[in-house]
Amino acid sequence: MKAISEEKKQMQIYEALNLKERAFISLVGAGGKSTFFNRLAQELSKQKKKIILTTTTHMFTWQLTPFIKKGNLIEADDEKVMEENIKKCFYQDKNREIVLIHYRIKEKEEEKISGPAPFYLDKWWKEKLADYFLVEADGAAGRPVKAPASHEPVIPSSTTDLVGMIGIDVLGLSLQEENVFRSQIFSQLTGLKLGEKIGIEALSLLICHPEGLFKGAPQDCRCHLFINKVEDSKDRKMAKELTFQVLKTCHQRISDIIIGAAGQKEVVIELIKEEKAL
């Protein structure tokens, strides 16, 4: 970014992302994706648009429970049947959100769901079945940070806005599996050894590495970095330091950086973006 502007005003997530009238939003990374997903879905549902909520990986059933209302849950093991039901639901009520579930699985005695294949989500986007698609495209097992394996993340090619999430609370913790999902891969990407403390530089390397946070990003999509769990002045100081390091390292791929706390009343604390030339 040649010039950076900082906006310190209250705004909603969709405003910070500067979403267009239609947007395909995919979430990757760790450190609060589920909370972010729920907050953004709530915001979008107030826009009186057609919205599809789903996942290309596995989500806990409870993550989508707030959006499962009468008539808006489509659960089918055949995407063609799912497509017919989507059209039927939106024909009956255009201003609604629809939850798509492909199948349910049991994992460690907790129920998870899977969504339709990316091929169908891309198809439905091109056919304009909905105005907004909101997709969780990565799993992190509840850790504040993750490094993607070879098969991850699963990002639909139609994604217009890719949100990569990092939990600022990982700074200062040791590099081990209980703190970082796929800690061995994190070590390979950043050069940090297992057991060493995670600092600004290592986190920045994960964010900026081609095989790191934004791995597999579609060529033309906008990449938004969301630094989450910034809840006090100490967190904010660390988030600003991380922002500076990221901008210095890989600014050309990231459209903007949002500093915030998805679990708080006011989610967006600060927005840092490219300043448009006059």
Backbone torsions as a table, in degrees:
resi	resn	phi	psi	omega
1	MET	NA	122.6	-178.1
2	LYS	-71.4	-36.9	178.5
3	ALA	-139.5	141.4	-175.7
4	ILE	-118.9	131.3	173.4
5	SER	-112.1	143.5	-179.6
6	GLU	-117.4	124.0	-179.9
7	GLU	-105.9	119.4	-178.2
8	LYS	-113.5	58.6	179.6
9	LYS	-129.1	157.8	179.7
10	GLN	-68.7	131.3	177.3
11	MET	-154.0	159.0	177.3
12	GLN	-86.4	167.6	-176.8
13	ILE	-62.4	-45.2	-176.4
14	TYR	-64.1	-28.7	176.4
15	GLU	-71.9	-42.0	178.7
16	ALA	-63.4	-37.1	178.5
17	LEU	-74.8	-15.4	-179.4
18	ASN	55.0	51.4	-176.7
19	LEU	-69.0	145.7	177.4
20	LYS	-83.1	-178.6	-179.0
21	GLU	-61.3	-29.1	171.1
22	ARG	-126.9	138.3	-179.8
23	ALA	-151.9	141.8	175.4
24	PHE	-113.1	105.4	-173.4
25	ILE	-105.8	123.4	176.2
26	SER	-116.0	139.7	-179.2
27	LEU	-109.8	132.3	177.2
28	VAL	-133.6	169.4	177.5
29	GLY	95.9	-146.9	-174.3
30	ALA	-157.3	176.7	175.1
31	GLY	88.9	36.6	175.1
32	GLY	118.8	22.8	-179.5
33	LYS	-59.6	-41.1	-176.9
34	SER	-64.4	-43.3	178.1
35	THR	-64.6	-43.6	177.8
36	PHE	-60.8	-44.9	178.8
37	PHE	-55.6	-48.9	-177.4
38	ASN	-65.2	-42.4	-179.3
39	ARG	-65.8	-45.3	-179.9
40	LEU	-65.9	-39.8	178.0
41	ALA	-61.1	-39.8	177.8
42	GLN	-63.4	-42.2	178.8
43	GLU	-63.4	-45.5	-177.6
44	LEU	-66.2	-34.7	-178.3
45	SER	-64.1	-21.8	179.1
46	LYS	-84.5	-5.3	-177.9
47	GLN	-86.6	-0.9	178.7
48	LYS	58.6	48.5	178.9
49	LYS	-124.2	167.1	174.8
50	LYS	-81.1	125.2	-174.7
51	ILE	-129.9	135.9	174.0
52	ILE	-114.7	126.7	178.9
53	LEU	-115.1	127.4	-179.8
54	THR	-166.4	-167.9	-179.2
55	THR	-144.7	152.4	172.7
56	THR	-105.1	2.3	177.2
57	THR	-124.2	-136.9	177.0
58	HIS	-119.9	134.4	175.6
59	MET	-123.1	150.3	172.2
60	PHE	-68.5	143.4	-178.8
61	THR	-56.0	-39.1	-176.8
62	TRP	-63.3	-22.0	-178.3
63	GLN	-65.9	-28.1	-179.1
64	LEU	-103.7	-5.7	-177.6
65	THR	-53.5	-41.2	-178.9
66	PRO	-60.3	-18.8	-175.5
67	PHE	-105.4	-0.7	179.9
68	ILE	-88.9	96.0	178.6
69	LYS	-113.7	176.1	-178.2
70	LYS	-58.1	121.2	173.3
71	GLY	86.8	-3.1	-176.6
72	ASN	-111.0	6.7	175.8
73	LEU	-99.6	122.8	176.0
74	ILE	-116.4	111.6	-179.0
75	GLU	-121.8	115.9	-178.1
76	ALA	-153.2	148.8	178.4
77	ASP	-93.9	9.3	179.0
78	ASP	-132.8	120.6	-176.2
79	GLU	-66.0	-27.3	178.5
80	LYS	-68.2	-39.8	175.5
81	VAL	-65.5	-40.1	178.0
82	MET	-59.8	-44.0	-179.9
83	GLU	-61.9	-43.3	178.9
84	GLU	-60.8	-39.9	-179.1
85	ASN	-72.5	-32.8	176.0
86	ILE	-61.2	-49.1	-179.3
87	LYS	-60.8	-40.4	-179.6
88	LYS	-64.9	-44.3	-179.1
89	CYS	-64.2	-45.6	-178.3
90	PHE	-71.3	-27.4	176.5
91	TYR	-66.8	-36.7	-179.4
92	GLN	-75.0	-33.4	-179.1
93	ASP	-155.8	105.9	-176.9
94	LYS	-72.0	-26.9	-176.2
95	ASN	-97.5	74.7	-178.5
96	ARG	-154.2	165.2	172.6
97	GLU	-107.8	145.2	-178.9
98	ILE	-122.0	130.5	177.0
99	VAL	-97.6	126.9	-180.0
100	LEU	-108.1	125.9	176.9
101	ILE	-126.6	123.6	179.7
102	HIS	-83.6	-49.1	174.6
103	TYR	-160.0	165.7	-179.8
104	ARG	-112.2	144.7	179.0
105	ILE	-135.4	157.4	174.8
106	LYS	-101.8	128.1	179.3
107	GLU	-136.5	112.4	-177.9
108	LYS	53.3	45.6	175.9
109	GLU	66.5	13.5	173.7
110	GLU	-119.8	141.7	-178.0
111	GLU	-84.5	133.0	175.0
112	LYS	-122.2	163.2	178.8
113	ILE	-124.8	156.9	173.8
114	SER	-123.6	150.7	-180.0
115	GLY	-103.4	-176.7	179.8
116	PRO	-67.5	159.1	-179.9
117	ALA	-63.2	147.4	179.2
118	PRO	-53.5	-32.8	179.1
119	PHE	-54.0	-44.5	-177.5
120	TYR	-73.9	-36.4	176.7
121	LEU	-63.2	-40.9	176.6
122	ASP	-63.2	-42.0	179.7
123	LYS	-62.0	-45.9	-177.7
124	TRP	-69.7	-30.7	175.3
125	TRP	-65.6	-46.5	-179.9
126	LYS	-63.9	-32.6	179.2
127	GLU	-84.4	0.3	176.4
128	LYS	59.1	42.5	177.5
129	LEU	-68.2	-25.2	179.7
130	ALA	-145.0	160.4	177.8
131	ASP	-81.9	-41.4	-179.8
132	TYR	-124.5	133.3	169.6
133	PHE	-112.9	127.6	176.5
134	LEU	-122.3	114.9	-169.5
135	VAL	-128.3	126.5	169.6
136	GLU	-83.4	115.7	-171.1
137	ALA	-110.7	14.5	-175.5
138	ASP	-155.8	153.1	176.7
139	GLY	-122.5	148.0	-176.4
140	ALA	-139.1	6.6	176.3
141	ALA	54.1	32.5	174.8
142	GLY	78.6	6.6	179.8
143	ARG	-82.7	159.3	179.1
144	PRO	-75.7	-19.3	-179.0
145	VAL	-146.8	149.5	173.7
146	LYS	-142.9	157.2	171.0
147	ALA	-115.3	132.9	-174.1
148	PRO	-75.0	140.7	174.0
149	ALA	-79.8	179.4	-175.7
150	SER	-61.4	-30.5	-177.6
151	HIS	-94.3	6.2	-176.5
152	GLU	-121.0	160.4	-17.7
153	PRO	-75.9	175.5	180.0
154	VAL	-108.8	87.9	-173.0
155	ILE	-101.7	117.6	175.9
156	PRO	-57.8	141.1	-175.8
157	SER	-66.8	-18.8	-179.9
158	SER	-81.6	-1.6	-178.0
159	THR	-54.5	124.9	176.7
160	THR	-97.1	-28.4	-177.8
161	ASP	-135.8	113.6	-179.8
162	LEU	-105.8	119.8	-179.9
163	VAL	-103.5	116.7	177.0
164	GLY	-100.9	125.1	-174.2
165	MET	-109.8	141.3	176.6
166	ILE	-134.6	135.8	174.7
167	GLY	-92.7	119.5	-176.8
168	ILE	-64.4	-19.3	-178.6
169	ASP	-68.7	-6.6	178.3
170	VAL	-77.9	-21.0	-178.8
171	LEU	-61.9	130.2	-179.7
172	GLY	93.1	-13.5	176.9
173	LEU	-82.1	158.8	179.4
174	SER	-81.7	150.2	179.8
175	LEU	-77.6	99.2	175.6
176	GLN	-152.2	164.4	-169.9
177	GLU	-61.1	-30.6	-178.7
178	GLU	-70.7	-17.7	178.8
179	ASN	-105.8	-29.9	-176.3
180	VAL	-131.1	120.1	177.5
181	PHE	-71.4	126.3	-174.8
182	ARG	64.6	56.2	-177.0
183	SER	-62.6	-32.9	178.4
184	GLN	-62.5	-41.3	179.7
185	ILE	-69.4	-39.0	175.7
186	PHE	-56.1	-44.5	179.4
187	SER	-61.6	-43.2	179.6
188	GLN	-63.8	-39.5	-176.7
189	LEU	-75.0	-33.3	-172.4
190	THR	-106.7	-18.3	-177.1
191	GLY	85.1	-2.8	177.7
192	LEU	-76.1	133.7	-177.8
193	LYS	-84.1	150.8	177.8
194	LEU	-57.8	134.9	-179.5
195	GLY	95.1	-18.8	179.1
196	GLU	-78.1	157.2	-179.7
197	LYS	-74.0	138.8	-179.9
198	ILE	-84.2	122.2	-179.4
199	GLY	-117.2	-176.4	-178.9
200	ILE	-57.0	-45.7	-175.3
201	GLU	-62.3	-46.1	-179.2
202	ALA	-63.8	-41.7	-179.6
203	LEU	-65.6	-40.0	177.9
204	SER	-64.0	-39.6	178.6
205	LEU	-63.3	-38.9	177.4
206	LEU	-64.1	-43.4	-179.1
207	ILE	-63.1	-40.9	-171.9
208	CYS	-91.9	-15.7	-177.4
209	HIS	-65.8	138.6	178.7
210	PRO	-56.8	-26.3	178.6
211	GLU	-104.4	17.0	-176.4
212	GLY	-98.3	-134.5	-170.9
213	LEU	-56.3	-42.4	-176.0
214	PHE	-100.9	25.4	178.0
215	LYS	-55.7	134.2	176.1
216	GLY	77.1	13.8	179.6
217	ALA	-64.2	128.2	175.6
218	PRO	-54.5	144.6	-170.6
219	GLN	-54.9	-42.4	-172.7
220	ASP	-97.7	3.9	-177.7
221	CYS	-81.0	158.3	174.7
222	ARG	-89.5	134.5	-179.8
223	CYS	-103.8	120.2	-179.7
224	HIS	-111.0	125.3	174.2
225	LEU	-93.0	124.7	176.6
226	PHE	-112.9	112.2	176.5
227	ILE	-91.7	109.9	-169.3
228	ASN	-101.4	168.3	176.8
229	LYS	66.7	32.1	176.6
230	VAL	-89.5	97.6	-168.9
231	GLU	-118.3	-3.8	176.0
232	ASP	-152.0	-179.9	-175.5
233	SER	-64.4	-33.6	177.9
234	LYS	-65.4	-45.6	177.7
235	ASP	-60.1	-42.0	-177.2
236	ARG	-65.5	-38.9	178.2
237	LYS	-61.6	-44.9	179.8
238	MET	-65.7	-39.1	179.4
239	ALA	-64.1	-38.8	178.3
240	LYS	-67.2	-38.0	177.6
241	GLU	-64.8	-41.3	178.0
242	LEU	-65.3	-42.1	178.0
243	THR	-57.3	-46.8	-180.0
244	PHE	-59.1	-44.3	-178.8
245	GLN	-66.3	-40.6	179.5
246	VAL	-65.1	-45.2	-180.0
247	LEU	-61.1	-35.6	-179.6
248	LYS	-72.1	-30.0	-173.1
249	THR	-93.4	-44.5	-170.8
250	CYS	-144.4	38.3	-173.8
251	HIS	-60.2	-28.8	-172.3
252	GLN	-68.2	-18.9	-178.3
253	ARG	-97.3	-18.7	-175.3
254	ILE	-101.1	125.3	-178.1
255	SER	-73.2	-40.1	-179.7
256	ASP	-162.7	164.6	178.1
257	ILE	-125.8	127.9	179.7
258	ILE	-112.1	125.5	175.8
259	ILE	-103.5	126.7	-176.9
260	GLY	-171.3	-166.5	-179.5
261	ALA	-145.2	101.9	-174.2
262	ALA	-62.1	-22.6	-178.0
263	GLY	-90.9	-1.2	-178.4
264	GLN	-97.6	166.2	-179.9
265	LYS	-61.1	-48.0	175.6
266	GLU	-98.5	105.1	-172.1
267	VAL	-74.0	-46.4	-174.1
268	VAL	-91.5	120.1	177.9
269	ILE	-95.0	-42.8	-176.9
270	GLU	-152.5	142.6	177.8
271	LEU	-120.1	126.6	179.9
272	ILE	-121.2	119.5	-173.4
273	LYS	-142.8	170.2	178.1
274	GLU	-70.2	133.2	178.4
275	GLU	-85.9	123.2	-177.3
276	LYS	-70.4	140.3	179.3
277	ALA	-70.3	142.0	-179.9
278	LEU	-78.9	NA	NA
